[in-house]
């Protein structure tokens, strides 16, 4: 199991490592609680973006 945020670059990395022959599939497993340190970072980023937009 891998967090979705860590999968965004996986397809590119896999193709690079396998000379374009690698493939994968994903299937939703479950929601899980975000660790406090990561959630604080996400909230802070969202607040900054909201302030910039007005």
CHARMM-style PDB file with segment names, atoms N, HN, CA, C and O in Angstrom:
ATOM      1  N   UNK     1       0.841  -1.170   0.000  1.00  0.00      PROA
ATOM      2  CA  UNK     1       0.000   0.000   0.000  1.00  0.00      PROA
ATOM      3  C   UNK     1       0.884   1.231   0.000  1.00  0.00      PROA
ATOM      4  O   UNK     1       1.876   1.307   0.725  1.00  0.00      PROA
ATOM      5  N   UNK     2       0.507   2.191  -0.825  1.00  0.00      PROA
ATOM      6  HN  UNK     2      -0.299   2.129  -1.414  1.00  0.00      PROA
ATOM      7  CA  UNK     2       1.286   3.409  -0.986  1.00  0.00      PROA
ATOM      8  C   UNK     2       0.330   4.593  -1.025  1.00  0.00      PROA
ATOM      9  O   UNK     2      -0.714   4.506  -1.672  1.00  0.00      PROA
ATOM     10  N   UNK     3       0.652   5.698  -0.354  1.00  0.00      PROA
ATOM     11  HN  UNK     3       1.500   5.769   0.171  1.00  0.00      PROA
ATOM     12  CA  UNK     3      -0.188   6.889  -0.462  1.00  0.00      PROA
ATOM     13  C   UNK     3      -0.234   7.388  -1.908  1.00  0.00      PROA
ATOM     14  O   UNK     3       0.769   7.344  -2.620  1.00  0.00      PROA
ATOM     15  N   UNK     4      -1.389   7.856  -2.329  1.00  0.00      PROA
ATOM     16  HN  UNK     4      -2.204   7.892  -1.751  1.00  0.00      PROA
ATOM     17  CA  UNK     4      -1.561   8.329  -3.704  1.00  0.00      PROA
ATOM     18  C   UNK     4      -0.572   9.442  -4.047  1.00  0.00      PROA
ATOM     19  O   UNK     4      -0.083   9.507  -5.175  1.00  0.00      PROA
ATOM     20  N   UNK     5      -0.279  10.302  -3.101  1.00  0.00      PROA
ATOM     21  HN  UNK     5      -0.677  10.250  -2.185  1.00  0.00      PROA
ATOM     22  CA  UNK     5       0.648  11.411  -3.353  1.00  0.00      PROA
ATOM     23  C   UNK     5       2.028  10.918  -3.778  1.00  0.00      PROA
ATOM     24  O   UNK     5       2.761  11.638  -4.456  1.00  0.00      PROA
ATOM     25  N   UNK     6       2.382   9.714  -3.390  1.00  0.00      PROA
ATOM     26  HN  UNK     6       1.786   9.130  -2.839  1.00  0.00      PROA
ATOM     27  CA  UNK     6       3.687   9.168  -3.747  1.00  0.00      PROA
ATOM     28  C   UNK     6       3.677   8.439  -5.090  1.00  0.00      PROA
ATOM     29  O   UNK     6       4.718   7.964  -5.543  1.00  0.00      PROA
ATOM     30  N   UNK     7       2.516   8.348  -5.725  1.00  0.00      PROA
ATOM     31  HN  UNK     7       1.670   8.734  -5.357  1.00  0.00      PROA
ATOM     32  CA  UNK     7       2.395   7.615  -6.986  1.00  0.00      PROA
ATOM     33  C   UNK     7       2.436   8.503  -8.224  1.00  0.00      PROA
ATOM     34  O   UNK     7       2.497   7.990  -9.342  1.00  0.00      PROA
ATOM     35  N   UNK     8       2.404   9.818  -8.051  1.00  0.00      PROA
ATOM     36  HN  UNK     8       2.355  10.234  -7.143  1.00  0.00      PROA
ATOM     37  CA  UNK     8       2.308  10.716  -9.202  1.00  0.00      PROA
ATOM     38  C   UNK     8       3.465  10.563 -10.177  1.00  0.00      PROA
ATOM     39  O   UNK     8       3.262  10.655 -11.387  1.00  0.00      PROA
ATOM     40  N   UNK     9       4.653  10.334  -9.683  1.00  0.00      PROA
ATOM     41  HN  UNK     9       4.818  10.259  -8.700  1.00  0.00      PROA
ATOM     42  CA  UNK     9       5.821  10.243 -10.559  1.00  0.00      PROA
ATOM     43  C   UNK     9       6.188   8.783 -10.870  1.00  0.00      PROA
ATOM     44  O   UNK     9       7.137   8.529 -11.612  1.00  0.00      PROA
ATOM     45  N   UNK    10       5.456   7.847 -10.317  1.00  0.00      PROA
ATOM     46  HN  UNK    10       4.686   8.053  -9.714  1.00  0.00      PROA
ATOM     47  CA  UNK    10       5.815   6.433 -10.427  1.00  0.00      PROA
ATOM     48  C   UNK    10       5.821   5.922 -11.865  1.00  0.00      PROA
ATOM     49  O   UNK    10       6.735   5.194 -12.251  1.00  0.00      PROA
ATOM     50  N   UNK    11       4.828   6.285 -12.660  1.00  0.00      PROA
ATOM     51  HN  UNK    11       4.086   6.877 -12.347  1.00  0.00      PROA
ATOM     52  CA  UNK    11       4.748   5.789 -14.043  1.00  0.00      PROA
ATOM     53  C   UNK    11       5.982   6.192 -14.837  1.00  0.00      PROA
ATOM     54  O   UNK    11       6.545   5.379 -15.570  1.00  0.00      PROA
ATOM     55  N   UNK    12       6.398   7.433 -14.694  1.00  0.00      PROA
ATOM     56  HN  UNK    12       5.941   8.093 -14.098  1.00  0.00      PROA
ATOM     57  CA  UNK    12       7.590   7.911 -15.397  1.00  0.00      PROA
ATOM     58  C   UNK    12       8.834   7.170 -14.929  1.00  0.00      PROA
ATOM     59  O   UNK    12       9.657   6.748 -15.741  1.00  0.00      PROA
ATOM     60  N   UNK    13       8.963   7.015 -13.621  1.00  0.00      PROA
ATOM     61  HN  UNK    13       8.294   7.358 -12.962  1.00  0.00      PROA
ATOM     62  CA  UNK    13      10.125   6.302 -13.072  1.00  0.00      PROA
ATOM     63  C   UNK    13      10.149   4.844 -13.523  1.00  0.00      PROA
ATOM     64  O   UNK    13      11.206   4.319 -13.873  1.00  0.00      PROA
ATOM     65  N   UNK    14       8.999   4.198 -13.517  1.00  0.00      PROA
ATOM     66  HN  UNK    14       8.140   4.624 -13.233  1.00  0.00      PROA
ATOM     67  CA  UNK    14       8.922   2.796 -13.919  1.00  0.00      PROA
ATOM     68  C   UNK    14       9.316   2.621 -15.383  1.00  0.00      PROA
ATOM     69  O   UNK    14      10.074   1.712 -15.722  1.00  0.00      PROA
ATOM     70  N   UNK    15       8.807   3.486 -16.242  1.00  0.00      PROA
ATOM     71  HN  UNK    15       8.192   4.225 -15.967  1.00  0.00      PROA
ATOM     72  CA  UNK    15       9.156   3.393 -17.666  1.00  0.00      PROA
ATOM     73  C   UNK    15      10.643   3.640 -17.889  1.00  0.00      PROA
ATOM     74  O   UNK    15      11.262   3.003 -18.742  1.00  0.00      PROA
ATOM     75  N   UNK    16      11.212   4.559 -17.125  1.00  0.00      PROA
ATOM     76  HN  UNK    16      10.710   5.075 -16.432  1.00  0.00      PROA
ATOM     77  CA  UNK    16      12.648   4.830 -17.244  1.00  0.00      PROA
ATOM     78  C   UNK    16      13.468   3.612 -16.833  1.00  0.00      PROA
ATOM     79  O   UNK    16      14.460   3.280 -17.482  1.00  0.00      PROA
ATOM     80  N   UNK    17      13.060   2.952 -15.767  1.00  0.00      PROA
ATOM     81  HN  UNK    17      12.254   3.222 -15.240  1.00  0.00      PROA
ATOM     82  CA  UNK    17      13.810   1.797 -15.262  1.00  0.00      PROA
ATOM     83  C   UNK    17      13.650   0.561 -16.140  1.00  0.00      PROA
ATOM     84  O   UNK    17      14.518  -0.313 -16.142  1.00  0.00      PROA
ATOM     85  N   UNK    18      12.543   0.479 -16.888  1.00  0.00      PROA
ATOM     86  HN  UNK    18      11.839   1.189 -16.886  1.00  0.00      PROA
ATOM     87  CA  UNK    18      12.261  -0.733 -17.668  1.00  0.00      PROA
ATOM     88  C   UNK    18      12.317  -0.489 -19.172  1.00  0.00      PROA
ATOM     89  O   UNK    18      11.813  -1.296 -19.953  1.00  0.00      PROA
ATOM     90  N   UNK    19      12.918   0.602 -19.573  1.00  0.00      PROA
ATOM     91  HN  UNK    19      13.327   1.258 -18.939  1.00  0.00      PROA
ATOM     92  CA  UNK    19      13.039   0.962 -20.988  1.00  0.00      PROA
ATOM     93  C   UNK    19      11.672   1.004 -21.679  1.00  0.00      PROA
ATOM     94  O   UNK    19      11.532   0.577 -22.825  1.00  0.00      PROA
ATOM     95  N   UNK    20      10.671   1.524 -20.969  1.00  0.00      PROA
ATOM     96  HN  UNK    20      10.784   1.871 -20.039  1.00  0.00      PROA
ATOM     97  CA  UNK    20       9.340   1.696 -21.540  1.00  0.00      PROA
ATOM     98  C   UNK    20       8.463   0.466 -21.524  1.00  0.00      PROA
ATOM     99  O   UNK    20       7.340   0.517 -22.025  1.00  0.00      PROA
ATOM    100  N   UNK    21       8.934  -0.647 -20.964  1.00  0.00      PROA
ATOM    101  HN  UNK    21       9.846  -0.688 -20.557  1.00  0.00      PROA
ATOM    102  CA  UNK    21       8.153  -1.890 -20.993  1.00  0.00      PROA
ATOM    103  C   UNK    21       7.342  -2.136 -19.729  1.00  0.00      PROA
ATOM    104  O   UNK    21       6.441  -2.975 -19.727  1.00  0.00      PROA
ATOM    105  N   UNK    22       7.645  -1.425 -18.667  1.00  0.00      PROA
ATOM    106  HN  UNK    22       8.376  -0.743 -18.669  1.00  0.00      PROA
ATOM    107  CA  UNK    22       6.956  -1.661 -17.399  1.00  0.00      PROA
ATOM    108  C   UNK    22       5.547  -1.099 -17.390  1.00  0.00      PROA
ATOM    109  O   UNK    22       5.260  -0.103 -18.055  1.00  0.00      PROA
ATOM    110  N   UNK    23       4.686  -1.733 -16.645  1.00  0.00      PROA
ATOM    111  HN  UNK    23       4.919  -2.541 -16.106  1.00  0.00      PROA
ATOM    112  CA  UNK    23       3.327  -1.231 -16.471  1.00  0.00      PROA
ATOM    113  C   UNK    23       2.882  -1.536 -15.047  1.00  0.00      PROA
ATOM    114  O   UNK    23       3.483  -2.365 -14.363  1.00  0.00      PROA
ATOM    115  N   UNK    24       1.840  -0.871 -14.613  1.00  0.00      PROA
ATOM    116  HN  UNK    24       1.352  -0.198 -15.169  1.00  0.00      PROA
ATOM    117  CA  UNK    24       1.310  -1.092 -13.278  1.00  0.00      PROA
ATOM    118  C   UNK    24      -0.169  -0.752 -13.280  1.00  0.00      PROA
ATOM    119  O   UNK    24      -0.681  -0.186 -14.246  1.00  0.00      PROA
ATOM    120  N   UNK    25      -0.840  -1.091 -12.222  1.00  0.00      PROA
ATOM    121  HN  UNK    25      -0.424  -1.551 -11.438  1.00  0.00      PROA
ATOM    122  CA  UNK    25      -2.238  -0.697 -12.066  1.00  0.00      PROA
ATOM    123  C   UNK    25      -2.450  -0.286 -10.614  1.00  0.00      PROA
ATOM    124  O   UNK    25      -1.704  -0.687  -9.721  1.00  0.00      PROA
ATOM    125  N   UNK    26      -3.471   0.514 -10.405  1.00  0.00      PROA
ATOM    126  HN  UNK    26      -4.076   0.840 -11.131  1.00  0.00      PROA
ATOM    127  CA  UNK    26      -3.795   0.962  -9.053  1.00  0.00      PROA
ATOM    128  C   UNK    26      -5.243   0.613  -8.759  1.00  0.00      PROA
ATOM    129  O   UNK    26      -6.100   0.614  -9.644  1.00  0.00      PROA
ATOM    130  N   UNK    27      -5.490   0.317  -7.502  1.00  0.00      PROA
ATOM    131  HN  UNK    27      -4.794   0.316  -6.783  1.00  0.00      PROA
ATOM    132  CA  UNK    27      -6.848   0.041  -7.055  1.00  0.00      PROA
ATOM    133  C   UNK    27      -7.026   0.709  -5.699  1.00  0.00      PROA
ATOM    134  O   UNK    27      -6.185   0.557  -4.813  1.00  0.00      PROA
ATOM    135  N   UNK    28      -8.118   1.449  -5.534  1.00  0.00      PROA
ATOM    136  HN  UNK    28      -8.801   1.573  -6.254  1.00  0.00      PROA
ATOM    137  CA  UNK    28      -8.376   2.118  -4.263  1.00  0.00      PROA
ATOM    138  C   UNK    28      -8.498   1.086  -3.156  1.00  0.00      PROA
ATOM    139  O   UNK    28      -9.173   0.068  -3.307  1.00  0.00      PROA
ATOM    140  N   UNK    29      -7.840   1.361  -2.054  1.00  0.00      PROA
ATOM    141  HN  UNK    29      -7.291   2.188  -1.931  1.00  0.00      PROA
ATOM    142  CA  UNK    29      -7.890   0.457  -0.916  1.00  0.00      PROA
ATOM    143  C   UNK    29      -8.717   1.056   0.218  1.00  0.00      PROA
ATOM    144  O   UNK    29      -9.709   0.467   0.648  1.00  0.00      PROA
ATOM    145  N   UNK    30      -8.309   2.221   0.698  1.00  0.00      PROA
ATOM    146  HN  UNK    30      -7.504   2.699   0.349  1.00  0.00      PROA
ATOM    147  CA  UNK    30      -9.011   2.834   1.820  1.00  0.00      PROA
ATOM    148  C   UNK    30      -8.516   4.260   2.053  1.00  0.00      PROA
ATOM    149  O   UNK    30      -7.462   4.659   1.558  1.00  0.00      PROA
ATOM    150  N   UNK    31      -9.291   5.005   2.806  1.00  0.00      PROA
ATOM    151  HN  UNK    31     -10.148   4.681   3.208  1.00  0.00      PROA
ATOM    152  CA  UNK    31      -8.850   6.309   3.281  1.00  0.00      PROA
ATOM    153  C   UNK    31      -8.118   6.077   4.593  1.00  0.00      PROA
ATOM    154  O   UNK    31      -8.393   5.117   5.312  1.00  0.00      PROA
ATOM    155  N   UNK    32      -7.189   6.964   4.891  1.00  0.00      PROA
ATOM    156  HN  UNK    32      -6.965   7.744   4.306  1.00  0.00      PROA
ATOM    157  CA  UNK    32      -6.461   6.852   6.145  1.00  0.00      PROA
ATOM    158  C   UNK    32      -6.190   8.251   6.667  1.00  0.00      PROA
ATOM    159  O   UNK    32      -6.199   9.217   5.903  1.00  0.00      PROA
ATOM    160  N   UNK    33      -5.955   8.362   7.944  1.00  0.00      PROA
ATOM    161  HN  UNK    33      -5.948   7.578   8.564  1.00  0.00      PROA
ATOM    162  CA  UNK    33      -5.683   9.647   8.554  1.00  0.00      PROA
ATOM    163  C   UNK    33      -4.305  10.155   8.130  1.00  0.00      PROA
ATOM    164  O   UNK    33      -3.339   9.394   8.070  1.00  0.00      PROA
ATOM    165  N   UNK    34      -4.233  11.456   7.836  1.00  0.00      PROA
ATOM    166  HN  UNK    34      -5.017  12.075   7.885  1.00  0.00      PROA
ATOM    167  CA  UNK    34      -2.966  12.077   7.448  1.00  0.00      PROA
ATOM    168  C   UNK    34      -2.179  12.378   8.720  1.00  0.00      PROA
ATOM    169  O   UNK    34      -2.745  12.896   9.682  1.00  0.00      PROA
ATOM    170  N   UNK    35      -0.888  12.064   8.743  1.00  0.00      PROA
ATOM    171  HN  UNK    35      -0.427  11.643   7.961  1.00  0.00      PROA
ATOM    172  CA  UNK    35      -0.077  12.386   9.926  1.00  0.00      PROA
ATOM    173  C   UNK    35      -0.110  13.887  10.231  1.00  0.00      PROA
ATOM    174  O   UNK    35      -0.196  14.704   9.314  1.00  0.00      PROA
ATOM    175  N   UNK    36      -0.042  14.246  11.501  1.00  0.00      PROA
ATOM    176  HN  UNK    36       0.027  13.583  12.246  1.00  0.00      PROA
ATOM    177  CA  UNK    36      -0.171  15.634  11.949  1.00  0.00      PROA
ATOM    178  C   UNK    36       0.805  16.569  11.250  1.00  0.00      PROA
ATOM    179  O   UNK    36       0.415  17.661  10.835  1.00  0.00      PROA
ATOM    180  N   UNK    37       2.051  16.171  11.112  1.00  0.00      PROA
ATOM    181  HN  UNK    37       2.368  15.284  11.449  1.00  0.00      PROA
ATOM    182  CA  UNK    37       3.064  17.033  10.491  1.00  0.00      PROA
ATOM    183  C   UNK    37       2.701  17.340   9.032  1.00  0.00      PROA
ATOM    184  O   UNK    37       2.860  18.472   8.574  1.00  0.00      PROA
ATOM    185  N   UNK    38       2.223  16.345   8.320  1.00  0.00      PROA
ATOM    186  HN  UNK    38       2.094  15.426   8.692  1.00  0.00      PROA
ATOM    187  CA  UNK    38       1.851  16.536   6.915  1.00  0.00      PROA
ATOM    188  C   UNK    38       0.570  17.357   6.805  1.00  0.00      PROA
ATOM    189  O   UNK    38       0.470  18.224   5.937  1.00  0.00      PROA
ATOM    190  N   UNK    39      -0.402  17.099   7.663  1.00  0.00      PROA
ATOM    191  HN  UNK    39      -0.320  16.394   8.368  1.00  0.00      PROA
ATOM    192  CA  UNK    39      -1.658  17.853   7.597  1.00  0.00      PROA
ATOM    193  C   UNK    39      -1.428  19.326   7.907  1.00  0.00      PROA
ATOM    194  O   UNK    39      -2.061  20.185   7.292  1.00  0.00      PROA
ATOM    195  N   UNK    40      -0.542  19.638   8.840  1.00  0.00      PROA
ATOM    196  HN  UNK    40      -0.028  18.941   9.339  1.00  0.00      PROA
ATOM    197  CA  UNK    40      -0.233  21.037   9.148  1.00  0.00      PROA
ATOM    198  C   UNK    40       0.356  21.733   7.927  1.00  0.00      PROA
ATOM    199  O   UNK    40       0.030  22.888   7.654  1.00  0.00      PROA
ATOM    200  N   UNK    41       1.212  21.046   7.199  1.00  0.00      PROA
ATOM    201  HN  UNK    41       1.477  20.107   7.421  1.00  0.00      PROA
ATOM    202  CA  UNK    41       1.821  21.601   5.992  1.00  0.00      PROA
ATOM    203  C   UNK    41       0.764  21.840   4.910  1.00  0.00      PROA
ATOM    204  O   UNK    41       0.789  22.872   4.240  1.00  0.00      PROA
ATOM    205  N   UNK    42      -0.147  20.907   4.740  1.00  0.00      PROA
ATOM    206  HN  UNK    42      -0.166  20.069   5.284  1.00  0.00      PROA
ATOM    207  CA  UNK    42      -1.216  21.033   3.739  1.00  0.00      PROA
ATOM    208  C   UNK    42      -2.125  22.213   4.075  1.00  0.00      PROA
ATOM    209  O   UNK    42      -2.491  22.993   3.196  1.00  0.00      PROA
ATOM    210  N   UNK    43      -2.485  22.337   5.343  1.00  0.00      PROA
ATOM    211  HN  UNK    43      -2.189  21.703   6.058  1.00  0.00      PROA
ATOM    212  CA  UNK    43      -3.369  23.424   5.778  1.00  0.00      PROA
ATOM    213  C   UNK    43      -2.697  24.777   5.576  1.00  0.00      PROA
ATOM    214  O   UNK    43      -3.328  25.715   5.090  1.00  0.00      PROA
ATOM    215  N   UNK    44      -1.429  24.885   5.943  1.00  0.00      PROA
ATOM    216  HN  UNK    44      -0.916  24.122   6.338  1.00  0.00      PROA
ATOM    217  CA  UNK    44      -0.692  26.136   5.773  1.00  0.00      PROA
ATOM    218  C   UNK    44      -0.607  26.532   4.299  1.00  0.00      PROA
ATOM    219  O   UNK    44      -0.790  27.701   3.959  1.00  0.00      PROA
ATOM    220  N   UNK    45      -0.335  25.577   3.440  1.00  0.00      PROA
ATOM    221  HN  UNK    45      -0.186  24.628   3.716  1.00  0.00      PROA
ATOM    222  CA  UNK    45      -0.258  25.851   2.000  1.00  0.00      PROA
ATOM    223  C   UNK    45      -1.613  26.329   1.469  1.00  0.00      PROA
ATOM    224  O   UNK    45      -1.667  27.269   0.675  1.00  0.00      PROA
ATOM    225  N   UNK    46      -2.692  25.699   1.895  1.00  0.00      PROA
ATOM    226  HN  UNK    46      -2.648  24.936   2.540  1.00  0.00      PROA
ATOM    227  CA  UNK    46      -4.033  26.085   1.447  1.00  0.00      PROA
ATOM    228  C   UNK    46      -4.383  27.494   1.919  1.00  0.00      PROA
ATOM    229  O   UNK    46      -4.994  28.262   1.176  1.00  0.00      PROA
ATOM    230  N   UNK    47      -3.999  27.836   3.143  1.00  0.00      PROA
ATOM    231  HN  UNK    47      -3.502  27.212   3.746  1.00  0.00      PROA
ATOM    232  CA  UNK    47      -4.265  29.180   3.656  1.00  0.00      PROA
ATOM    233  C   UNK    47      -3.518  30.230   2.844  1.00  0.00      PROA
ATOM    234  O   UNK    47      -4.079  31.277   2.521  1.00  0.00      PROA
ATOM    235  N   UNK    48      -2.258  29.962   2.512  1.00  0.00      PROA
ATOM    236  HN  UNK    48      -1.802  29.111   2.774  1.00  0.00      PROA
ATOM    237  CA  UNK    48      -1.469  30.901   1.717  1.00  0.00      PROA
ATOM    238  C   UNK    48      -2.083  31.089   0.331  1.00  0.00      PROA
ATOM    239  O   UNK    48      -2.168  32.214  -0.162  1.00  0.00      PROA
ATOM    240  N   UNK    49      -2.509  30.000  -0.293  1.00  0.00      PROA
ATOM    241  HN  UNK    49      -2.440  29.087   0.108  1.00  0.00      PROA
ATOM    242  CA  UNK    49      -3.128  30.085  -1.621  1.00  0.00      PROA
ATOM    243  C   UNK    49      -4.432  30.872  -1.569  1.00  0.00      PROA
ATOM    244  O   UNK    49      -4.735  31.638  -2.483  1.00  0.00      PROA
ATOM    245  N   UNK    50      -5.197  30.685  -0.505  1.00  0.00      PROA
ATOM    246  HN  UNK    50      -4.950  30.063   0.238  1.00  0.00      PROA
ATOM    247  CA  UNK    50      -6.465  31.399  -0.356  1.00  0.00      PROA
ATOM    248  C   UNK    50      -6.224  32.899  -0.191  1.00  0.00      PROA
ATOM    249  O   UNK    50      -6.956  33.711  -0.758  1.00  0.00      PROA
ATOM    250  N   UNK    51      -5.201  33.272   0.583  1.00  0.00      PROA
ATOM    251  HN  UNK    51      -4.606  32.613   1.043  1.00  0.00      PROA
ATOM    252  CA  UNK    51      -4.873  34.685   0.781  1.00  0.00      PROA
ATOM    253  C   UNK    51      -4.401  35.326  -0.522  1.00  0.00      PROA
ATOM    254  O   UNK    51      -4.740  36.476  -0.805  1.00  0.00      PROA
ATOM    255  N   UNK    52      -3.631  34.600  -1.309  1.00  0.00      PROA
ATOM    256  HN  UNK    52      -3.356  33.666  -1.079  1.00  0.00      PROA
ATOM    257  CA  UNK    52      -3.122  35.129  -2.570  1.00  0.00      PROA
ATOM    258  C   UNK    52      -4.243  35.375  -3.577  1.00  0.00      PROA
ATOM    259  O   UNK    52      -4.178  36.311  -4.373  1.00  0.00      PROA
ATOM    260  N   UNK    53      -5.263  34.533  -3.535  1.00  0.00      PROA
ATOM    261  HN  UNK    53      -5.316  33.772  -2.888  1.00  0.00      PROA
ATOM    262  CA  UNK    53      -6.384  34.669  -4.466  1.00  0.00      PROA
ATOM    263  C   UNK    53      -7.362  35.755  -4.025  1.00  0.00      PROA
ATOM    264  O   UNK    53      -8.143  36.262  -4.830  1.00  0.00      PROA
ATOM    265  N   UNK    54      -7.312  36.103  -2.749  1.00  0.00      PROA
ATOM    266  HN  UNK    54      -6.678  35.691  -2.095  1.00  0.00      PROA
ATOM    267  CA  UNK    54      -8.165  37.192  -2.263  1.00  0.00      PROA
ATOM    268  C   UNK    54      -9.333  36.708  -1.578  1.00  0.00      PROA
ATOM    269  OT1 UNK    54     -10.149  37.503  -1.111  1.00  0.00      PROA
TER     270      UNK     54
END
